[in-house]
Amino acid sequence: MRLNAQHDGLATLPAKEWSAIPQQLVAEFLARIEDPRVLDAGCGDRCRVPFPPHAFVVGLDDSPEALERNNQVHQKKLGDIQTYSLEPNSYELITCIDVLEHLPHPQKALQNLWQALKPGGLMILRAPNPYSLKGIITKWTPHWVHVAFRRYVLGNRNAGKPGYPPFKTYLRNSMAPAAIARWVIQQGGTVRGLYFREGSNPYDLKRYSKILWGIWNTLLFLMRVLSLGRYCERTDYILVVEKNSA
């Protein structure tokens, strides 16, 4: 599926299709490149997208604990993707999966990654949609609430420990898909695809608590009414951009 992503959101996919999109994009793109170099920016303790065996994968993350546990990359770089000195024009593919929301200056990260991308290269970004109920709640609730939710509701005992999510969240408006798409076009790049996830049931709330599920649906209804439709229930997006060849 290829979309004109200058329009903010034309494809909304159910979770099953959504989860397969990054892997499909990576496999199709790298299949025609011999010995590609790939950067997994903000890789954490594992790569969220499977890479083909012929790809040389570099993992960049600012958590030494998470990076130490990652055995899926060929080379590890410890650093902040907003400031780490990446070699210009060095990677055929860059993935940045569920990272931008944790950065105080996502635009700096995008600029850094863009200059490291080879002409003709592809960058795949996945992140929460700031203009969704999930985005609003995540942005404006204290970090300890996120930790408590994952630890005591979702049952993740390591939640909040060094190298384990949830990490502090900023969700700047500059990481909204329309804002990034405009910036990429200004750089002379091309937007190849924009996908949204159906997010009416994030974290499978109904499974854990009918009360939380009821509260969520009430807030979602109020948000749609009070914002006159500006905010939506498309909780996450995947944006695919290409750095045009000179």
N, C-alpha and C positions, 0 to 999 in steps of 0.2 A: 504494500500500500504506500503510495507516495502522494503527498498532499501539498497544497500551497499554504505553508504555515505562516504566511503573513497575516492570515486570518486566525484569530486566537481561538483555536479549538474546533475542529470539524469532525474528528473521529473519537468516539467514546467506546471503549472496548470492555467487555466483561473480564473479570480477573483471570480466567483461564487463558484467554487469548493474549491479554496484556503481559503476562509473565513470560510468554514465548517470544515477544517482539525483539528484545535486545539480542538474544541468542541467534535468532534468525538473521537479523541485520549484520551481526558480526560474521557469521558463517558465510553469508553471501558475499560480503565485501572482501574478506580476506582470502576467499577461495581463488581469486584471480591474481593474487599478489604472491610473489616468491620471497620467502624469508622476510616477512613483515616484522617491523618493530612496533610494539603496542605499549601504550602507557595506560595503566589502570590508576587513575588519579584518586587518591583517597581510598586505597584498596582495603584497608583494615586487615582483619585476620583471615579473609578469604576473598576470592574474586567472585563478584555477584553474577558475572557473565562467563560461561565457559569459552575458552579460547582454543582454536584448533592447534594440534601438536606442532605444526610448522611455524608458529608464531613465537617470537622472542618477547616475553612479557616482562615489563618493568613495573614494579609496584612502588608507588609513592604514598607515604602516610606520615602523619606527625605523631603517631602513638608508637613508641618502641615496643610496648607490650603486645599490641595488636599485630605489628609488623613481624615480630618474632614468631608468632603462631601461624603466619601465612606461608604455606609450603606450596603454593600454586604459581608463584612468580619465579622468574629466572634471576632477576636482579632486584634488590631492595634498596630504596632510597628513603632515608628518614628526613622529613621536612614538611613544611607548610606549603600547600599548593598555591597559596596566594603570593609567596615570596621566594620559593625554592628556585634556584637558577637552573632552568632546563635548557638543554641545547636547542638552538633554533632549527626549525625544519628537520626534525629528527624522527618523527613517528608517523607511520601511515594511518594509525588508528589511535584515538584517545577515548577512553570511557571514563565517565565521572558519574557514579551511581550512588544516589542518596547521600550526597556530600555538600552540595551548594547551600543547603538550608542551615548547615552548621558553621558557615563562614560569616564573620562580620563584614567582610568586603568581597562578596562573590564576584564583582566585576573585575577585581584585580586577578582573581584566580582564572577567570575566563580569558583575560588578556595574556596571562602567562601560558596557559594551555594553547591558546590560538597561535602564538608565535612558535611554539614547539611542534605544531602540526605541519607536516609536509604539504606543499601544494598538491591538490588532488586528494588529500587525506580526509578522513571522516572523523567527526567527533560526535559521540552519543552521550547525551545528558539525561539523567533521570532524577526527578526531585518532586517533593510535594508542591502542590499548587497553592501559592499564598492566598489566592482568591477562592478559598473553599472553607467550609466550617472546620475541617480538620486542620487546615493551615492556620486559621485564626486562633483556635484553641491552643494549638501547639506553640504558637508565637507568644501568646500572652499569659500562659500559665507558668509558674515558677518551675525551675528545673527539677526540684525535689519532688514535685507532683508527678513528673514524667517517670522518675526513678521508682517512686512508690507504685505507680500504675503497673509498670512492667514487672516489678518484683512481687507485688501482692495480689494483683488481678491476673496478670498473664503467667505468673509463676516462674519468671526468669531470675534465679537466685543471684546471678552475677551482675544484674542490672546496676549500672552506675559505678562499678569498680573500674580501676584503670584499664583502658583498652577495651571496655565493653559498653555497648549502648545502654541507655540513651545518652547521647552527647548534647552539650548545650546547643540550643537552637535559636537562630536569629530570623530566618525567613524574610530576608530583605525583599522589597518590591522589585529590585533590579534583577532578581533571579526568576521573575515571572516569565513564562515562555514567550509572550508577545514582546517583552522588553529585550530578551536575549535575541530573538529573531530579528528585531530591528537593528540591533547592534551588529549582528553577523552580516546583514545586508550592507550596512555602512562600511564594513571592512572589505567589502567586495566578495563576500562568501555567498553561499546558496543554502537555503533551508530545504532539506530533502524530505522531511517528515515530521509530523506532530501528532502525537497520540495521547489520549486521556484515558484514565482508568475510571470505571464506574466505582464510586466510593460510598454507596449508601450504607455499607456495613463494615466500616474499618475495624480491623483487629477482630472481626467476627464477634462483635459485642453481644449479640443475641445469645451466643453460646455461653458466655461467661455470666451475664447478668441481664435479666429482663428489665430491671429498673434502669440500668445504664442505657439499654437499647431504647427504652421509652423516652428518656431524657434527650438522647441524641436526636431522635426523630422530631421531637418538639422544637429543639434548637434549630434543626435544619429547616423546618417550616417557617419559624420566625425569621431566620436569616434571609430566606428567599423573599418573604413579604417586605421586611424592613429595608432591604437593600434594593428593592424593585428589580430583582433578578440579576443584580451585578455579581453577587457571590453565588457560587454553584456547588454542586456535590461531586464535581470532578476532582477527586482528591489529589491525584498525582499525574505527572506528565512525562513523556519521553520526547525529547527534541533531537532531531538528527540534522547536523549541519556539515557542509562540505567547504573546505578551503580551496577556492578556485585556483587552477593552474595559471601561471603568468601568461 
